[in-house]
Amino acid sequence: MNLVSALEDTYPQVAEHRGTASILDPHYGPTRYPNACPVAPPFKVYGRKQAREAVAATEQRVGTAANLIR
């Protein structure tokens, strides 16, 4: 969310990703650092639905970034 806030003044189209930021933010720590998830390893906590949502949100962000640098 901090990245969206920092960029939206310069690139207003980034503001549309505020919703996807809330989808992706919870995935950063537990999926990157296996010990960050106290309940179980990430592969036991995350299912296909969460993975699909995260991939779709990431694809949207990458698409916007690609359009900005063209």
C-alpha positions as CSV (number, residue, x, y, z in Angstrom):
1,M,0.0,0.0,0.0
2,N,2.9,2.4,0.7
3,L,4.1,2.0,-2.9
4,V,0.7,2.9,-4.3
5,S,0.5,6.0,-2.1
6,A,4.0,7.1,-3.0
7,L,3.3,6.8,-6.8
8,E,-0.3,7.9,-7.2
9,D,0.5,11.7,-7.2
10,T,2.8,11.3,-10.1
11,Y,1.0,8.4,-11.8
12,P,-2.8,8.7,-11.1
13,Q,-3.6,5.4,-12.8
14,V,-1.7,3.6,-10.1
15,A,-4.5,4.5,-7.7
16,E,-6.7,1.8,-9.2
17,H,-4.4,-0.8,-7.6
18,R,-5.3,0.2,-4.1
19,G,-7.7,-2.8,-3.9
20,T,-5.1,-5.2,-5.3
21,A,-2.6,-3.9,-2.8
22,S,-4.7,-5.2,0.0
23,I,-4.9,-8.6,-1.7
24,L,-1.1,-8.8,-2.2
25,D,0.2,-7.3,1.0
26,P,-0.6,-10.2,3.3
27,H,1.3,-12.6,1.0
28,Y,4.6,-10.9,1.2
29,G,6.0,-12.1,4.5
30,P,4.7,-15.6,4.9
31,T,5.4,-16.6,1.3
32,R,8.8,-15.1,1.2
33,Y,9.9,-16.2,4.7
34,P,8.7,-19.7,5.6
35,N,9.2,-19.1,9.4
36,A,6.9,-16.0,9.2
37,C,3.8,-18.2,9.2
38,P,3.5,-19.5,12.7
39,V,0.6,-22.0,12.0
40,A,2.1,-24.0,9.2
41,P,4.4,-23.8,6.1
42,P,2.9,-21.5,3.4
43,F,2.2,-24.4,1.0
44,K,-0.3,-25.7,3.7
45,V,-1.9,-22.4,4.4
46,Y,-2.5,-21.0,0.9
47,G,-4.8,-22.7,-1.6
48,R,-5.5,-22.3,-5.3
49,K,-8.1,-19.5,-4.8
50,Q,-5.6,-17.3,-2.9
51,A,-2.9,-18.1,-5.5
52,R,-5.2,-17.2,-8.4
53,E,-6.2,-13.9,-6.8
54,A,-2.6,-13.0,-6.1
55,V,-1.5,-13.9,-9.7
56,A,-4.4,-11.9,-11.2
57,A,-3.6,-8.9,-9.0
58,T,0.1,-9.1,-9.9
59,E,-0.8,-9.3,-13.6
60,Q,-2.8,-6.1,-13.3
61,R,0.0,-4.3,-11.6
62,V,2.6,-5.5,-14.2
63,G,0.3,-4.4,-17.0
64,T,0.0,-0.9,-15.6
65,A,3.7,-0.7,-15.0
66,A,4.5,-1.8,-18.5
67,N,2.1,0.9,-19.9
68,L,3.8,3.5,-17.7
69,I,7.3,2.8,-19.0
70,R,6.3,2.7,-22.7
